[in-house]
Amino acid sequence: MIPKQKGSLPLQVEKLFYELQDRIFSDVVRRIKKTGEITSTADYQINKLMILGNSTEIIEQEIKRLTGKTDPEMWELYDKVANWEYVRYEEAYL
């Protein structure tokens, strides 16, 4: 690897990181639109978004933006999922 290639490596990794996040957000939103709720798989993916460094606020804002849901609609989704047993990280929805 030549020095010029090494210099662009961090940018390539960053691009891959953001593409991964975009794919996860897209799938979460697809699942919410299809079922009208946060499925166990969507919950798992939301946890992965948090592990990747996204705050609960950023995740909520992005889901809201991509689904077109209002604050009360998001609260309803979160209230419903927070009561289900499969929630891995309940604080994500509080």
PDB file with one MODEL, atoms N, CA, C and O in Angstrom:
MODEL        1
ATOM      1  N   MET A   1       0.852  -1.169   0.000  1.00  0.00           N
ATOM      2  CA  MET A   1       0.000   0.000   0.000  1.00  0.00           C
ATOM      3  C   MET A   1       0.901   1.236   0.000  1.00  0.00           C
ATOM      4  O   MET A   1       1.800   1.363   0.831  1.00  0.00           O
ATOM      5  N   ILE A   2       0.652   2.120  -0.920  1.00  0.00           N
ATOM      6  CA  ILE A   2       1.449   3.346  -0.996  1.00  0.00           C
ATOM      7  C   ILE A   2       0.874   4.385  -0.036  1.00  0.00           C
ATOM      8  O   ILE A   2      -0.298   4.311   0.333  1.00  0.00           O
ATOM      9  N   PRO A   3       1.707   5.365   0.373  1.00  0.00           N
ATOM     10  CA  PRO A   3       1.252   6.364   1.342  1.00  0.00           C
ATOM     11  C   PRO A   3      -0.057   7.057   0.946  1.00  0.00           C
ATOM     12  O   PRO A   3      -0.888   7.345   1.808  1.00  0.00           O
ATOM     13  N   LYS A   4      -0.243   7.323  -0.338  1.00  0.00           N
ATOM     14  CA  LYS A   4      -1.471   7.990  -0.779  1.00  0.00           C
ATOM     15  C   LYS A   4      -2.699   7.122  -0.463  1.00  0.00           C
ATOM     16  O   LYS A   4      -3.745   7.636  -0.069  1.00  0.00           O
ATOM     17  N   GLN A   5      -2.560   5.827  -0.636  1.00  0.00           N
ATOM     18  CA  GLN A   5      -3.660   4.909  -0.326  1.00  0.00           C
ATOM     19  C   GLN A   5      -3.931   4.856   1.179  1.00  0.00           C
ATOM     20  O   GLN A   5      -5.083   4.790   1.608  1.00  0.00           O
ATOM     21  N   LYS A   6      -2.857   4.887   1.973  1.00  0.00           N
ATOM     22  CA  LYS A   6      -3.023   4.867   3.428  1.00  0.00           C
ATOM     23  C   LYS A   6      -3.759   6.108   3.920  1.00  0.00           C
ATOM     24  O   LYS A   6      -4.552   6.035   4.859  1.00  0.00           O
ATOM     25  N   GLY A   7      -3.494   7.250   3.282  1.00  0.00           N
ATOM     26  CA  GLY A   7      -4.143   8.494   3.682  1.00  0.00           C
ATOM     27  C   GLY A   7      -5.644   8.475   3.442  1.00  0.00           C
ATOM     28  O   GLY A   7      -6.398   9.125   4.167  1.00  0.00           O
ATOM     29  N   SER A   8      -6.080   7.738   2.436  1.00  0.00           N
ATOM     30  CA  SER A   8      -7.517   7.699   2.144  1.00  0.00           C
ATOM     31  C   SER A   8      -8.241   6.590   2.906  1.00  0.00           C
ATOM     32  O   SER A   8      -9.470   6.525   2.879  1.00  0.00           O
ATOM     33  N   LEU A   9      -7.501   5.726   3.578  1.00  0.00           N
ATOM     34  CA  LEU A   9      -8.105   4.609   4.292  1.00  0.00           C
ATOM     35  C   LEU A   9      -9.106   5.058   5.361  1.00  0.00           C
ATOM     36  O   LEU A   9     -10.203   4.502   5.411  1.00  0.00           O
ATOM     37  N   PRO A  10      -8.785   6.035   6.218  1.00  0.00           N
ATOM     38  CA  PRO A  10      -9.771   6.458   7.220  1.00  0.00           C
ATOM     39  C   PRO A  10     -11.076   6.959   6.590  1.00  0.00           C
ATOM     40  O   PRO A  10     -12.154   6.716   7.132  1.00  0.00           O
ATOM     41  N   LEU A  11     -10.988   7.645   5.470  1.00  0.00           N
ATOM     42  CA  LEU A  11     -12.193   8.127   4.803  1.00  0.00           C
ATOM     43  C   LEU A  11     -13.022   6.967   4.256  1.00  0.00           C
ATOM     44  O   LEU A  11     -14.252   7.006   4.290  1.00  0.00           O
ATOM     45  N   GLN A  12     -12.350   5.943   3.757  1.00  0.00           N
ATOM     46  CA  GLN A  12     -13.061   4.774   3.245  1.00  0.00           C
ATOM     47  C   GLN A  12     -13.775   4.029   4.372  1.00  0.00           C
ATOM     48  O   GLN A  12     -14.904   3.567   4.208  1.00  0.00           O
ATOM     49  N   VAL A  13     -13.107   3.919   5.506  1.00  0.00           N
ATOM     50  CA  VAL A  13     -13.707   3.245   6.665  1.00  0.00           C
ATOM     51  C   VAL A  13     -14.897   4.068   7.165  1.00  0.00           C
ATOM     52  O   VAL A  13     -15.947   3.508   7.482  1.00  0.00           O
ATOM     53  N   GLU A  14     -14.741   5.372   7.234  1.00  0.00           N
ATOM     54  CA  GLU A  14     -15.837   6.244   7.660  1.00  0.00           C
ATOM     55  C   GLU A  14     -17.031   6.104   6.724  1.00  0.00           C
ATOM     56  O   GLU A  14     -18.174   6.043   7.178  1.00  0.00           O
ATOM     57  N   LYS A  15     -16.774   6.054   5.434  1.00  0.00           N
ATOM     58  CA  LYS A  15     -17.849   5.894   4.450  1.00  0.00           C
ATOM     59  C   LYS A  15     -18.580   4.573   4.682  1.00  0.00           C
ATOM     60  O   LYS A  15     -19.809   4.534   4.650  1.00  0.00           O
ATOM     61  N   LEU A  16     -17.837   3.497   4.914  1.00  0.00           N
ATOM     62  CA  LEU A  16     -18.457   2.195   5.184  1.00  0.00           C
ATOM     63  C   LEU A  16     -19.311   2.239   6.453  1.00  0.00           C
ATOM     64  O   LEU A  16     -20.398   1.663   6.499  1.00  0.00           O
ATOM     65  N   PHE A  17     -18.815   2.919   7.466  1.00  0.00           N
ATOM     66  CA  PHE A  17     -19.531   3.063   8.727  1.00  0.00           C
ATOM     67  C   PHE A  17     -20.877   3.761   8.504  1.00  0.00           C
ATOM     68  O   PHE A  17     -21.906   3.303   9.001  1.00  0.00           O
ATOM     69  N   TYR A  18     -20.868   4.865   7.759  1.00  0.00           N
ATOM     70  CA  TYR A  18     -22.106   5.602   7.508  1.00  0.00           C
ATOM     71  C   TYR A  18     -23.050   4.826   6.596  1.00  0.00           C
ATOM     72  O   TYR A  18     -24.267   4.917   6.753  1.00  0.00           O
ATOM     73  N   GLU A  19     -22.518   4.075   5.659  1.00  0.00           N
ATOM     74  CA  GLU A  19     -23.368   3.230   4.806  1.00  0.00           C
ATOM     75  C   GLU A  19     -24.054   2.147   5.640  1.00  0.00           C
ATOM     76  O   GLU A  19     -25.226   1.841   5.423  1.00  0.00           O
ATOM     77  N   LEU A  20     -23.324   1.572   6.590  1.00  0.00           N
ATOM     78  CA  LEU A  20     -23.901   0.569   7.480  1.00  0.00           C
ATOM     79  C   LEU A  20     -25.043   1.180   8.287  1.00  0.00           C
ATOM     80  O   LEU A  20     -26.124   0.597   8.368  1.00  0.00           O
ATOM     81  N   GLN A  21     -24.815   2.338   8.878  1.00  0.00           N
ATOM     82  CA  GLN A  21     -25.862   3.011   9.645  1.00  0.00           C
ATOM     83  C   GLN A  21     -27.083   3.287   8.779  1.00  0.00           C
ATOM     84  O   GLN A  21     -28.214   3.060   9.207  1.00  0.00           O
ATOM     85  N   ASP A  22     -26.861   3.774   7.570  1.00  0.00           N
ATOM     86  CA  ASP A  22     -27.973   4.059   6.669  1.00  0.00           C
ATOM     87  C   ASP A  22     -28.780   2.806   6.356  1.00  0.00           C
ATOM     88  O   ASP A  22     -30.010   2.845   6.322  1.00  0.00           O
ATOM     89  N   ARG A  23     -28.086   1.697   6.128  1.00  0.00           N
ATOM     90  CA  ARG A  23     -28.790   0.436   5.839  1.00  0.00           C
ATOM     91  C   ARG A  23     -29.598  -0.024   7.051  1.00  0.00           C
ATOM     92  O   ARG A  23     -30.720  -0.509   6.903  1.00  0.00           O
ATOM     93  N   ILE A  24     -29.036   0.126   8.237  1.00  0.00           N
ATOM     94  CA  ILE A  24     -29.760  -0.278   9.450  1.00  0.00           C
ATOM     95  C   ILE A  24     -30.989   0.605   9.638  1.00  0.00           C
ATOM     96  O   ILE A  24     -32.082   0.097   9.884  1.00  0.00           O
ATOM     97  N   PHE A  25     -30.819   1.932   9.524  1.00  0.00           N
ATOM     98  CA  PHE A  25     -31.962   2.831   9.662  1.00  0.00           C
ATOM     99  C   PHE A  25     -33.043   2.504   8.635  1.00  0.00           C
ATOM    100  O   PHE A  25     -34.228   2.483   8.968  1.00  0.00           O
ATOM    101  N   SER A  26     -32.645   2.253   7.402  1.00  0.00           N
ATOM    102  CA  SER A  26     -33.610   1.931   6.348  1.00  0.00           C
ATOM    103  C   SER A  26     -34.405   0.675   6.685  1.00  0.00           C
ATOM    104  O   SER A  26     -35.616   0.623   6.468  1.00  0.00           O
ATOM    105  N   ASP A  27     -33.719  -0.334   7.214  1.00  0.00           N
ATOM    106  CA  ASP A  27     -34.411  -1.572   7.542  1.00  0.00           C
ATOM    107  C   ASP A  27     -35.327  -1.396   8.747  1.00  0.00           C
ATOM    108  O   ASP A  27     -36.428  -1.946   8.767  1.00  0.00           O
ATOM    109  N   VAL A  28     -34.896  -0.643   9.744  1.00  0.00           N
ATOM    110  CA  VAL A  28     -35.748  -0.368  10.906  1.00  0.00           C
ATOM    111  C   VAL A  28     -37.031   0.319  10.439  1.00  0.00           C
ATOM    112  O   VAL A  28     -38.132  -0.067  10.832  1.00  0.00           O
ATOM    113  N   VAL A  29     -36.875   1.333   9.605  1.00  0.00           N
ATOM    114  CA  VAL A  29     -38.027   2.095   9.114  1.00  0.00           C
ATOM    115  C   VAL A  29     -38.932   1.207   8.257  1.00  0.00           C
ATOM    116  O   VAL A  29     -40.156   1.290   8.358  1.00  0.00           O
ATOM    117  N   ARG A  30     -38.343   0.373   7.428  1.00  0.00           N
ATOM    118  CA  ARG A  30     -39.134  -0.545   6.601  1.00  0.00           C
ATOM    119  C   ARG A  30     -39.994  -1.439   7.485  1.00  0.00           C
ATOM    120  O   ARG A  30     -41.174  -1.653   7.206  1.00  0.00           O
ATOM    121  N   ARG A  31     -39.397  -1.954   8.547  1.00  0.00           N
ATOM    122  CA  ARG A  31     -40.129  -2.840   9.454  1.00  0.00           C
ATOM    123  C   ARG A  31     -41.250  -2.095  10.176  1.00  0.00           C
ATOM    124  O   ARG A  31     -42.348  -2.630  10.334  1.00  0.00           O
ATOM    125  N   ILE A  32     -40.983  -0.872  10.614  1.00  0.00           N
ATOM    126  CA  ILE A  32     -42.011  -0.083  11.301  1.00  0.00           C
ATOM    127  C   ILE A  32     -43.160   0.228  10.348  1.00  0.00           C
ATOM    128  O   ILE A  32     -44.328   0.111  10.720  1.00  0.00           O
ATOM    129  N   LYS A  33     -42.833   0.621   9.126  1.00  0.00           N
ATOM    130  CA  LYS A  33     -43.887   0.924   8.152  1.00  0.00           C
ATOM    131  C   LYS A  33     -44.710  -0.311   7.811  1.00  0.00           C
ATOM    132  O   LYS A  33     -45.922  -0.215   7.619  1.00  0.00           O
ATOM    133  N   LYS A  34     -44.061  -1.471   7.733  1.00  0.00           N
ATOM    134  CA  LYS A  34     -44.752  -2.707   7.362  1.00  0.00           C
ATOM    135  C   LYS A  34     -45.682  -3.191   8.473  1.00  0.00           C
ATOM    136  O   LYS A  34     -46.810  -3.606   8.206  1.00  0.00           O
ATOM    137  N   THR A  35     -45.210  -3.137   9.718  1.00  0.00           N
ATOM    138  CA  THR A  35     -45.969  -3.713  10.831  1.00  0.00           C
ATOM    139  C   THR A  35     -46.694  -2.678  11.686  1.00  0.00           C
ATOM    140  O   THR A  35     -47.631  -3.012  12.411  1.00  0.00           O
ATOM    141  N   GLY A  36     -46.262  -1.428  11.602  1.00  0.00           N
ATOM    142  CA  GLY A  36     -46.851  -0.399  12.445  1.00  0.00           C
ATOM    143  C   GLY A  36     -46.308  -0.402  13.861  1.00  0.00           C
ATOM    144  O   GLY A  36     -46.825   0.290  14.738  1.00  0.00           O
ATOM    145  N   GLU A  37     -45.269  -1.179  14.076  1.00  0.00           N
ATOM    146  CA  GLU A  37     -44.662  -1.229  15.412  1.00  0.00           C
ATOM    147  C   GLU A  37     -43.176  -1.558  15.306  1.00  0.00           C
ATOM    148  O   GLU A  37     -42.666  -1.880  14.233  1.00  0.00           O
ATOM    149  N   ILE A  38     -42.499  -1.470  16.441  1.00  0.00           N
ATOM    150  CA  ILE A  38     -41.079  -1.818  16.493  1.00  0.00           C
ATOM    151  C   ILE A  38     -40.998  -3.313  16.771  1.00  0.00           C
ATOM    152  O   ILE A  38     -41.330  -3.767  17.866  1.00  0.00           O
ATOM    153  N   THR A  39     -40.561  -4.065  15.788  1.00  0.00           N
ATOM    154  CA  THR A  39     -40.471  -5.520  15.913  1.00  0.00           C
ATOM    155  C   THR A  39     -39.252  -5.909  16.746  1.00  0.00           C
ATOM    156  O   THR A  39     -38.423  -5.064  17.084  1.00  0.00           O
ATOM    157  N   SER A  40     -39.158  -7.174  17.066  1.00  0.00           N
ATOM    158  CA  SER A  40     -37.991  -7.633  17.831  1.00  0.00           C
ATOM    159  C   SER A  40     -36.705  -7.417  17.028  1.00  0.00           C
ATOM    160  O   SER A  40     -35.664  -7.095  17.600  1.00  0.00           O
ATOM    161  N   THR A  41     -36.775  -7.593  15.714  1.00  0.00           N
ATOM    162  CA  THR A  41     -35.591  -7.364  14.875  1.00  0.00           C
ATOM    163  C   THR A  41     -35.246  -5.886  14.828  1.00  0.00           C
ATOM    164  O   THR A  41     -34.071  -5.523  14.887  1.00  0.00           O
ATOM    165  N   ALA A  42     -36.247  -5.034  14.723  1.00  0.00           N
ATOM    166  CA  ALA A  42     -36.000  -3.589  14.729  1.00  0.00           C
ATOM    167  C   ALA A  42     -35.396  -3.160  16.061  1.00  0.00           C
ATOM    168  O   ALA A  42     -34.502  -2.315  16.097  1.00  0.00           O
ATOM    169  N   ASP A  43     -35.881  -3.739  17.153  1.00  0.00           N
ATOM    170  CA  ASP A  43     -35.317  -3.453  18.477  1.00  0.00           C
ATOM    171  C   ASP A  43     -33.841  -3.841  18.520  1.00  0.00           C
ATOM    172  O   ASP A  43     -33.008  -3.092  19.029  1.00  0.00           O
ATOM    173  N   TYR A  44     -33.529  -5.011  17.984  1.00  0.00           N
ATOM    174  CA  TYR A  44     -32.139  -5.477  17.915  1.00  0.00           C
ATOM    175  C   TYR A  44     -31.292  -4.488  17.107  1.00  0.00           C
ATOM    176  O   TYR A  44     -30.176  -4.148  17.500  1.00  0.00           O
ATOM    177  N   GLN A  45     -31.832  -4.034  15.982  1.00  0.00           N
ATOM    178  CA  GLN A  45     -31.096  -3.103  15.131  1.00  0.00           C
ATOM    179  C   GLN A  45     -30.924  -1.734  15.804  1.00  0.00           C
ATOM    180  O   GLN A  45     -29.885  -1.092  15.647  1.00  0.00           O
ATOM    181  N   ILE A  46     -31.922  -1.297  16.536  1.00  0.00           N
ATOM    182  CA  ILE A  46     -31.802  -0.036  17.276  1.00  0.00           C
ATOM    183  C   ILE A  46     -30.683  -0.147  18.300  1.00  0.00           C
ATOM    184  O   ILE A  46     -29.923   0.801  18.503  1.00  0.00           O
ATOM    185  N   ASN A  47     -30.582  -1.301  18.943  1.00  0.00           N
ATOM    186  CA  ASN A  47     -29.466  -1.528  19.874  1.00  0.00           C
ATOM    187  C   ASN A  47     -28.130  -1.437  19.162  1.00  0.00           C
ATOM    188  O   ASN A  47     -27.180  -0.865  19.695  1.00  0.00           O
ATOM    189  N   LYS A  48     -28.047  -1.996  17.963  1.00  0.00           N
ATOM    190  CA  LYS A  48     -26.799  -1.931  17.188  1.00  0.00           C
ATOM    191  C   LYS A  48     -26.466  -0.491  16.829  1.00  0.00           C
ATOM    192  O   LYS A  48     -25.297  -0.107  16.834  1.00  0.00           O
ATOM    193  N   LEU A  49     -27.474   0.308  16.520  1.00  0.00           N
ATOM    194  CA  LEU A  49     -27.231   1.728  16.229  1.00  0.00           C
ATOM    195  C   LEU A  49     -26.655   2.434  17.454  1.00  0.00           C
ATOM    196  O   LEU A  49     -25.790   3.301  17.331  1.00  0.00           O
ATOM    197  N   MET A  50     -27.142   2.058  18.632  1.00  0.00           N
ATOM    198  CA  MET A  50     -26.606   2.647  19.859  1.00  0.00           C
ATOM    199  C   MET A  50     -25.164   2.210  20.082  1.00  0.00           C
ATOM    200  O   MET A  50     -24.330   3.016  20.493  1.00  0.00           O
ATOM    201  N   ILE A  51     -24.866   0.947  19.816  1.00  0.00           N
ATOM    202  CA  ILE A  51     -23.503   0.436  19.956  1.00  0.00           C
ATOM    203  C   ILE A  51     -22.568   1.157  18.990  1.00  0.00           C
ATOM    204  O   ILE A  51     -21.399   1.383  19.303  1.00  0.00           O
ATOM    205  N   LEU A  52     -23.085   1.517  17.817  1.00  0.00           N
ATOM    206  CA  LEU A  52     -22.280   2.243  16.834  1.00  0.00           C
ATOM    207  C   LEU A  52     -22.068   3.714  17.216  1.00  0.00           C
ATOM    208  O   LEU A  52     -21.391   4.452  16.501  1.00  0.00           O
ATOM    209  N   GLY A  53     -22.650   4.136  18.345  1.00  0.00           N
ATOM    210  CA  GLY A  53     -22.383   5.473  18.856  1.00  0.00           C
ATOM    211  C   GLY A  53     -23.497   6.479  18.688  1.00  0.00           C
ATOM    212  O   GLY A  53     -23.293   7.664  18.956  1.00  0.00           O
ATOM    213  N   ASN A  54     -24.662   6.052  18.256  1.00  0.00           N
ATOM    214  CA  ASN A  54     -25.789   6.966  18.108  1.00  0.00           C
ATOM    215  C   ASN A  54     -26.509   7.126  19.434  1.00  0.00           C
ATOM    216  O   ASN A  54     -26.723   6.147  20.148  1.00  0.00           O
ATOM    217  N   SER A  55     -26.881   8.345  19.765  1.00  0.00           N
ATOM    218  CA  SER A  55     -27.646   8.583  20.984  1.00  0.00           C
ATOM    219  C   SER A  55     -29.106   8.218  20.735  1.00  0.00           C
ATOM    220  O   SER A  55     -29.543   8.113  19.589  1.00  0.00           O
ATOM    221  N   THR A  56     -29.846   8.030  21.810  1.00  0.00           N
ATOM    222  CA  THR A  56     -31.266   7.727  21.674  1.00  0.00           C
ATOM    223  C   THR A  56     -31.993   8.866  20.979  1.00  0.00           C
ATOM    224  O   THR A  56     -32.949   8.635  20.239  1.00  0.00           O
ATOM    225  N   GLU A  57     -31.540  10.106  21.213  1.00  0.00           N
ATOM    226  CA  GLU A  57     -32.168  11.267  20.576  1.00  0.00           C
ATOM    227  C   GLU A  57     -31.963  11.246  19.062  1.00  0.00           C
ATOM    228  O   GLU A  57     -32.894  11.511  18.302  1.00  0.00           O
ATOM    229  N   ILE A  58     -30.756  10.934  18.633  1.00  0.00           N
ATOM    230  CA  ILE A  58     -30.462  10.879  17.195  1.00  0.00           C
ATOM    231  C   ILE A  58     -31.267   9.773  16.534  1.00  0.00           C
ATOM    232  O   ILE A  58     -31.819   9.961  15.450  1.00  0.00           O
ATOM    233  N   ILE A  59     -31.331   8.619  17.189  1.00  0.00           N
ATOM    234  CA  ILE A  59     -32.081   7.489  16.635  1.00  0.00           C
ATOM    235  C   ILE A  59     -33.552   7.864  16.501  1.00  0.00           C
ATOM    236  O   ILE A  59     -34.160   7.638  15.455  1.00  0.00           O
ATOM    237  N   GLU A  60     -34.119   8.431  17.549  1.00  0.00           N
ATOM    238  CA  GLU A  60     -35.529   8.824  17.506  1.00  0.00           C
ATOM    239  C   GLU A  60     -35.782   9.863  16.420  1.00  0.00           C
ATOM    240  O   GLU A  60     -36.746   9.740  15.663  1.00  0.00           O
ATOM    241  N   GLN A  61     -34.936  10.877  16.331  1.00  0.00           N
ATOM    242  CA  GLN A  61     -35.101  11.916  15.303  1.00  0.00           C
ATOM    243  C   GLN A  61     -35.042  11.328  13.903  1.00  0.00           C
ATOM    244  O   GLN A  61     -35.838  11.695  13.039  1.00  0.00           O
ATOM    245  N   GLU A  62     -34.108  10.422  13.677  1.00  0.00           N
ATOM    246  CA  GLU A  62     -33.946   9.842  12.343  1.00  0.00           C
ATOM    247  C   GLU A  62     -35.125   8.929  11.995  1.00  0.00           C
ATOM    248  O   GLU A  62     -35.617   8.961  10.867  1.00  0.00           O
ATOM    249  N   ILE A  63     -35.574   8.130  12.938  1.00  0.00           N
ATOM    250  CA  ILE A  63     -36.741   7.280  12.685  1.00  0.00           C
ATOM    251  C   ILE A  63     -37.963   8.150  12.412  1.00  0.00           C
ATOM    252  O   ILE A  63     -38.743   7.871  11.501  1.00  0.00           O
ATOM    253  N   LYS A  64     -38.120   9.190  13.197  1.00  0.00           N
ATOM    254  CA  LYS A  64     -39.242  10.121  13.009  1.00  0.00           C
ATOM    255  C   LYS A  64     -39.187  10.764  11.625  1.00  0.00           C
ATOM    256  O   LYS A  64     -40.202  10.847  10.933  1.00  0.00           O
ATOM    257  N   ARG A  65     -38.028  11.207  11.235  1.00  0.00           N
ATOM    258  CA  ARG A  65     -37.853  11.853   9.937  1.00  0.00           C
ATOM    259  C   ARG A  65     -38.156  10.880   8.791  1.00  0.00           C
ATOM    260  O   ARG A  65     -38.842  11.233   7.832  1.00  0.00           O
ATOM    261  N   LEU A  66     -37.641   9.659   8.903  1.00  0.00           N
ATOM    262  CA  LEU A  66     -37.791   8.689   7.820  1.00  0.00           C
ATOM    263  C   LEU A  66     -39.194   8.080   7.735  1.00  0.00           C
ATOM    264  O   LEU A  66     -39.631   7.674   6.659  1.00  0.00           O
ATOM    265  N   THR A  67     -39.898   8.016   8.870  1.00  0.00           N
ATOM    266  CA  THR A  67     -41.245   7.460   8.859  1.00  0.00           C
ATOM    267  C   THR A  67     -42.317   8.532   8.695  1.00  0.00           C
ATOM    268  O   THR A  67     -43.448   8.241   8.305  1.00  0.00           O
ATOM    269  N   GLY A  68     -41.950   9.774   8.996  1.00  0.00           N
ATOM    270  CA  GLY A  68     -42.934  10.856   8.945  1.00  0.00           C
ATOM    271  C   GLY A  68     -43.852  10.864  10.156  1.00  0.00           C
ATOM    272  O   GLY A  68     -44.907  11.498  10.130  1.00  0.00           O
ATOM    273  N   LYS A  69     -43.465  10.171  11.212  1.00  0.00           N
ATOM    274  CA  LYS A  69     -44.288  10.096  12.423  1.00  0.00           C
ATOM    275  C   LYS A  69     -44.145  11.364  13.259  1.00  0.00           C
ATOM    276  O   LYS A  69     -43.102  12.017  13.253  1.00  0.00           O
ATOM    277  N   THR A  70     -45.199  11.692  13.965  1.00  0.00           N
ATOM    278  CA  THR A  70     -45.205  12.842  14.874  1.00  0.00           C
ATOM    279  C   THR A  70     -44.660  12.401  16.231  1.00  0.00           C
ATOM    280  O   THR A  70     -44.464  11.211  16.474  1.00  0.00           O
ATOM    281  N   ASP A  71     -44.417  13.371  17.111  1.00  0.00           N
ATOM    282  CA  ASP A  71     -43.958  13.032  18.464  1.00  0.00           C
ATOM    283  C   ASP A  71     -44.940  12.100  19.171  1.00  0.00           C
ATOM    284  O   ASP A  71     -44.518  11.078  19.710  1.00  0.00           O
ATOM    285  N   PRO A  72     -46.236  12.418  19.187  1.00  0.00           N
ATOM    286  CA  PRO A  72     -47.160  11.485  19.864  1.00  0.00           C
ATOM    287  C   PRO A  72     -47.155  10.078  19.258  1.00  0.00           C
ATOM    288  O   PRO A  72     -47.276   9.094  19.989  1.00  0.00           O
ATOM    289  N   GLU A  73     -47.017   9.971  17.945  1.00  0.00           N
ATOM    290  CA  GLU A  73     -46.955   8.657  17.309  1.00  0.00           C
ATOM    291  C   GLU A  73     -45.692   7.901  17.719  1.00  0.00           C
ATOM    292  O   GLU A  73     -45.731   6.689  17.932  1.00  0.00           O
ATOM    293  N   MET A  74     -44.578   8.614  17.829  1.00  0.00           N
ATOM    294  CA  MET A  74     -43.331   7.975  18.285  1.00  0.00           C
ATOM    295  C   MET A  74     -43.466   7.515  19.729  1.00  0.00           C
ATOM    296  O   MET A  74     -43.032   6.417  20.076  1.00  0.00           O
ATOM    297  N   TRP A  75     -44.071   8.355  20.577  1.00  0.00           N
ATOM    298  CA  TRP A  75     -44.252   7.976  21.981  1.00  0.00           C
ATOM    299  C   TRP A  75     -45.112   6.727  22.084  1.00  0.00           C
ATOM    300  O   TRP A  75     -44.861   5.858  22.919  1.00  0.00           O
ATOM    301  N   GLU A  76     -46.135   6.640  21.228  1.00  0.00           N
ATOM    302  CA  GLU A  76     -46.993   5.459  21.228  1.00  0.00           C
ATOM    303  C   GLU A  76     -46.197   4.204  20.837  1.00  0.00           C
ATOM    304  O   GLU A  76     -46.333   3.153  21.463  1.00  0.00           O
ATOM    305  N   LEU A  77     -45.364   4.332  19.792  1.00  0.00           N
ATOM    306  CA  LEU A  77     -44.505   3.202  19.396  1.00  0.00           C
ATOM    307  C   LEU A  77     -43.591   2.794  20.542  1.00  0.00           C
ATOM    308  O   LEU A  77     -43.452   1.610  20.849  1.00  0.00           O
ATOM    309  N   TYR A  78     -42.965   3.794  21.175  1.00  0.00           N
ATOM    310  CA  TYR A  78     -42.021   3.521  22.253  1.00  0.00           C
ATOM    311  C   TYR A  78     -42.725   2.926  23.470  1.00  0.00           C
ATOM    312  O   TYR A  78     -42.203   2.003  24.096  1.00  0.00           O
ATOM    313  N   ASP A  79     -43.915   3.450  23.814  1.00  0.00           N
ATOM    314  CA  ASP A  79     -44.658   2.903  24.949  1.00  0.00           C
ATOM    315  C   ASP A  79     -44.987   1.430  24.712  1.00  0.00           C
ATOM    316  O   ASP A  79     -44.859   0.596  25.609  1.00  0.00           O
ATOM    317  N   LYS A  80     -45.410   1.132  23.498  1.00  0.00           N
ATOM    318  CA  LYS A  80     -45.785  -0.239  23.163  1.00  0.00           C
ATOM    319  C   LYS A  80     -44.563  -1.163  23.254  1.00  0.00           C
ATOM    320  O   LYS A  80     -44.646  -2.235  23.853  1.00  0.00           O
ATOM    321  N   VAL A  81     -43.458  -0.765  22.679  1.00  0.00           N
ATOM    322  CA  VAL A  81     -42.283  -1.646  22.657  1.00  0.00           C
ATOM    323  C   VAL A  81     -41.637  -1.759  24.039  1.00  0.00           C
ATOM    324  O   VAL A  81     -41.061  -2.799  24.360  1.00  0.00           O
ATOM    325  N   ALA A  82     -41.720  -0.727  24.849  1.00  0.00           N
ATOM    326  CA  ALA A  82     -41.096  -0.767  26.172  1.00  0.00           C
ATOM    327  C   ALA A  82     -41.778  -1.797  27.077  1.00  0.00           C
ATOM    328  O   ALA A  82     -41.180  -2.274  28.041  1.00  0.00           O
ATOM    329  N   ASN A  83     -43.023  -2.134  26.765  1.00  0.00           N
ATOM    330  CA  ASN A  83     -43.758  -3.112  27.572  1.00  0.00           C
ATOM    331  C   ASN A  83     -43.559  -4.549  27.098  1.00  0.00           C
ATOM    332  O   ASN A  83     -44.008  -5.478  27.770  1.00  0.00           O
ATOM    333  N   TRP A  84     -42.913  -4.752  25.981  1.00  0.00           N
ATOM    334  CA  TRP A  84     -42.713  -6.098  25.447  1.00  0.00           C
ATOM    335  C   TRP A  84     -41.478  -6.733  26.060  1.00  0.00           C
ATOM    336  O   TRP A  84     -40.519  -6.049  26.416  1.00  0.00           O
ATOM    337  N   GLU A  85     -41.517  -8.025  26.174  1.00  0.00           N
ATOM    338  CA  GLU A  85     -40.435  -8.743  26.833  1.00  0.00           C
ATOM    339  C   GLU A  85     -39.144  -8.782  26.039  1.00  0.00           C
ATOM    340  O   GLU A  85     -38.075  -8.956  26.625  1.00  0.00           O
ATOM    341  N   TYR A  86     -39.205  -8.625  24.721  1.00  0.00           N
ATOM    342  CA  TYR A  86     -37.986  -8.786  23.941  1.00  0.00           C
ATOM    343  C   TYR A  86     -37.104  -7.549  23.906  1.00  0.00           C
ATOM    344  O   TYR A  86     -36.038  -7.583  23.290  1.00  0.00           O
ATOM    345  N   VAL A  87     -37.506  -6.473  24.538  1.00  0.00           N
ATOM    346  CA  VAL A  87     -36.708  -5.251  24.525  1.00  0.00           C
ATOM    347  C   VAL A  87     -35.367  -5.514  25.200  1.00  0.00           C
ATOM    348  O   VAL A  87     -35.314  -5.961  26.346  1.00  0.00           O
ATOM    349  N   ARG A  88     -34.303  -5.237  24.487  1.00  0.00           N
ATOM    350  CA  ARG A  88     -32.958  -5.510  24.987  1.00  0.00           C
ATOM    351  C   ARG A  88     -32.415  -4.369  25.849  1.00  0.00           C
ATOM    352  O   ARG A  88     -31.645  -4.594  26.783  1.00  0.00           O
ATOM    353  N   TYR A  89     -32.824  -3.154  25.525  1.00  0.00           N
ATOM    354  CA  TYR A  89     -32.276  -1.995  26.229  1.00  0.00           C
ATOM    355  C   TYR A  89     -33.401  -0.988  26.412  1.00  0.00           C
ATOM    356  O   TYR A  89     -33.578  -0.080  25.600  1.00  0.00           O
ATOM    357  N   GLU A  90     -34.159  -1.161  27.492  1.00  0.00           N
ATOM    358  CA  GLU A  90     -35.373  -0.384  27.712  1.00  0.00           C
ATOM    359  C   GLU A  90     -35.122   1.126  27.711  1.00  0.00           C
ATOM    360  O   GLU A  90     -35.988   1.887  27.282  1.00  0.00           O
ATOM    361  N   GLU A  91     -33.962   1.571  28.180  1.00  0.00           N
ATOM    362  CA  GLU A  91     -33.683   3.005  28.225  1.00  0.00           C
ATOM    363  C   GLU A  91     -33.695   3.654  26.847  1.00  0.00           C
ATOM    364  O   GLU A  91     -33.846   4.871  26.737  1.00  0.00           O
ATOM    365  N   ALA A  92     -33.536   2.855  25.799  1.00  0.00           N
ATOM    366  CA  ALA A  92     -33.560   3.394  24.437  1.00  0.00           C
ATOM    367  C   ALA A  92     -34.911   4.004  24.124  1.00  0.00           C
ATOM    368  O   ALA A  92     -35.018   4.846  23.233  1.00  0.00           O
ATOM    369  N   TYR A  93     -35.935   3.594  24.837  1.00  0.00           N
ATOM    370  CA  TYR A  93     -37.299   4.041  24.536  1.00  0.00           C
ATOM    371  C   TYR A  93     -37.877   4.964  25.595  1.00  0.00           C
ATOM    372  O   TYR A  93     -39.065   5.282  25.545  1.00  0.00           O
ATOM    373  N   LEU A  94     -37.090   5.391  26.529  1.00  0.00           N
ATOM    374  CA  LEU A  94     -37.595   6.259  27.593  1.00  0.00           C
ATOM    375  C   LEU A  94     -37.260   7.702  27.346  1.00  0.00           C
ATOM    376  O   LEU A  94     -37.615   8.564  28.150  1.00  0.00           O
TER     377      LEU A  94
ENDMDL
END
